[in-house]
Amino acid sequence: MSVPELILRLVLAFITLLVLTRIMGRKEISQMTFFNFVSAISIGTIGASLAIDANFSITHGLISLAGWSSFTIFLGFLDIKSEKVRMAIVGSPVILIRKGKIMEKELRKARLDIDSLKALLRKKNVFSMSDIDYAIFETDGTLSVMKKDTKESVTKEDLKNTHQVSTNIYPFPMTVISDGKINNENLKSLNLNHSWLKKQIQSAGIHSFDDVFYAEVQKDGSLYIDSANDLIH
């Protein structure tokens, strides 16, 4: 491939991709759903082949880009018009926490473990499971969180009318049971033991550590407990 041809291919690929991306709309880059992910990879691959693959004719490259983009736009139109098509292409949001309870089966469906869930929550400035009423895993991979009413941010007006006294014992919440397994290192760092933990779960009506999916010591020293296989209707 000569240098002039390479430059021509690069310019054509860049301009074509820019134009087609503008035509397909902002959703293609703002919401990375399964469909958008496949579409972006395919169009990017065709564009790269058009730019540097001497065996891939310019005509075929432009036709392939235009064809795939048209297919993407058509499916995007069906996505808007038909709920059934939207469900098949994009999927539906998954409720990971419902009424303060972690839905273990939904976590498994979403291919998430408890540590991944906690990482997503921290990005929402939520550091304790006990603060959450609902958490929904959206189709674009983001997490939407609704805090409990008592955990919503306090306004300046609220502070004027409320005298708040800090009762925190620990600097931040810490996990002591995750996926049904006791975190002995965290227990030790909190100066707590299995005996204390067992009394806490028994007082919550749970008789065995095996029946606990997740437990977290709060900043005030209390224990948040999520039992295994929660059933909420």
Order of alpha helices (4+ residues) and beta strands (2+ residues): alpha-alpha-alpha-alpha-alpha-beta-beta-alpha-alpha-beta-beta-alpha-beta-beta-alpha-alpha-beta-beta
